[in-house]
């Protein structure tokens, strides 16, 4: 949802400036975000076979149903790629604008805040695999990634609203 909020924000800002080329990129990004979401859901559900093992308590299901490495990798790849797209997509527009250099740097830094969750994802994925999918380790890093992704999305949108004073 945070990524959809950022892309919707970009669409709203650029609708009056860039009609054809940029709107196509925004639509492609919408679709890419949807596909990464579906890949995450499918990888979550497809890893544990037979499917009934998701609800099995006793005996404890086999390791593939508990570790979730396929889901971890699929989600990590989708998150990194989509975050990079959301950083790279607006930067040419910001730097080609007629804003002053200080304002361009400030806005670029706001968009680049999405690189922090990328770094966390790139660290947490091998770290979780190395810890053999320990749930406490997995939950800690997932919570940190969600915290920073939400902060980055809110800083971008709310920062602009505060500068414009509504």
C-alpha positions in Angstrom: 0.0 0.0 0.0 2.9 2.4 0.7 4.3 1.8 -2.7 0.9 2.4 -4.3 0.6 5.6 -2.3 4.0 6.8 -3.7 3.1 5.9 -7.3 -0.3 7.6 -6.9 1.4 10.6 -5.6 3.8 10.7 -8.6 0.9 10.3 -10.9 -1.0 13.2 -9.3 2.1 15.4 -9.5 2.9 14.7 -13.1 -0.5 14.4 -14.7 -0.5 18.0 -15.9 3.2 18.0 -17.0 4.0 14.6 -18.7 1.0 13.0 -20.5 2.0 10.2 -22.7 5.4 8.7 -21.8 5.2 9.2 -18.1 1.7 8.0 -17.7 2.6 4.8 -19.5 5.5 4.3 -17.0 3.2 4.9 -14.1 0.7 2.3 -15.5 3.5 -0.2 -16.0 4.6 0.4 -12.4 1.1 -0.1 -11.1 1.0 -3.5 -12.9 4.5 -4.4 -11.7 3.4 -3.7 -8.1 0.4 -5.9 -8.6 2.5 -8.7 -10.1 5.0 -8.6 -7.2 2.1 -8.8 -4.7 0.6 -11.8 -6.5 4.1 -13.4 -6.7 4.4 -13.0 -2.9 1.0 -14.5 -2.2 1.5 -17.4 -4.6 5.0 -18.2 -3.2 3.5 -18.1 0.3 0.8 -20.6 -0.6 2.8 -22.8 -3.0 5.7 -23.6 -0.8 3.9 -25.9 1.6 2.7 -29.1 0.0 0.2 -30.6 0.6 -1.8 -27.5 1.1 -3.6 -28.9 4.2 -0.3 -28.8 6.1 -0.9 -25.0 6.6 -3.5 -25.9 9.3 -1.8 -28.9 10.7 -0.7 -28.6 14.3 0.2 -32.2 15.3 2.4 -33.7 14.1 4.5 -30.6 13.3 4.6 -30.0 9.5 7.8 -30.5 7.7 10.4 -27.7 7.4 9.3 -26.3 4.0 6.0 -25.4 5.6 7.6 -23.5 8.5 10.7 -21.8 7.0 9.1 -20.0 4.1 12.4 -19.4 2.1 10.6 -19.3 -1.2 8.3 -16.6 0.0 11.2 -14.7 1.6 13.2 -14.7 -1.6 10.2 -13.9 -3.9 9.1 -11.0 -1.6 12.6 -9.7 -1.2 13.2 -9.6 -5.0 9.9 -7.9 -5.6 10.5 -5.4 -2.8 14.0 -4.4 -4.0 13.0 -4.1 -7.6 9.8 -2.1 -6.9 11.6 0.2 -4.4 14.4 0.9 -6.9 11.8 1.7 -9.6 10.1 4.1 -7.2 13.4 5.9 -6.6 14.6 6.0 -10.2 11.3 6.9 -11.8 10.9 10.4 -10.4 14.5 11.5 -10.2 14.8 12.6 -13.9 11.6 14.7 -13.5 13.0 16.4 -10.3 16.4 17.2 -11.9 14.8 18.5 -15.1 12.5 20.8 -13.2 13.0 24.5 -12.8 13.3 24.3 -9.0 16.4 25.6 -7.4 19.3 23.2 -6.7 18.6 23.0 -3.0 15.0 22.1 -3.5 15.9 19.5 -6.1 18.3 17.9 -3.7 15.7 18.0 -0.9 13.1 16.3 -3.0 15.5 13.8 -4.4 16.5 12.9 -0.9 12.9 12.3 0.0 12.5 9.9 -2.9 15.8 8.2 -2.0 14.5 7.4 1.5 13.1 4.2 -0.2 16.7 3.0 -0.5 16.8 2.4 3.3 14.2 -0.5 3.1 16.2 -1.8 0.1 19.3 -2.0 2.3 17.4 -3.7 5.1 15.9 -6.2 2.6 19.3 -7.0 1.1 20.7 -7.6 4.6 17.8 -9.4 6.2 17.3 -12.0 3.4 20.7 -13.7 3.7 20.6 -13.2 7.5 17.3 -15.1 7.8 18.5 -17.9 5.6 21.7 -18.1 7.7 19.6 -18.3 10.9 17.6 -21.2 9.3 14.4 -19.1 9.2 14.2 -18.5 13.0 10.9 -16.8 13.5 12.1 -14.3 16.1 14.9 -13.2 13.7 12.5 -13.1 10.7 9.8 -11.1 12.6 12.4 -8.5 13.9 13.7 -7.8 10.4 10.3 -7.8 8.8 9.1 -5.3 11.4 12.1 -3.0 10.8 11.6 -3.1 7.1 7.9 -2.3 7.4 8.8 0.6 9.8 11.3 2.2 7.4 9.1 1.6 4.3 6.2 3.3 6.0 8.4 6.1 7.2 9.8 6.7 3.7 6.4 6.7 2.1 4.9 9.1 4.7 7.9 11.4 4.7 7.6 11.8 1.0 3.9 12.5 0.8 3.5 14.4 4.1 6.6 16.4 3.6 5.2 17.8 0.3 1.8 18.6 2.0 3.6 20.4 4.8 5.7 22.5 2.3 2.6 23.4 0.3 0.7 24.1 3.5 -2.3 22.2 2.3 
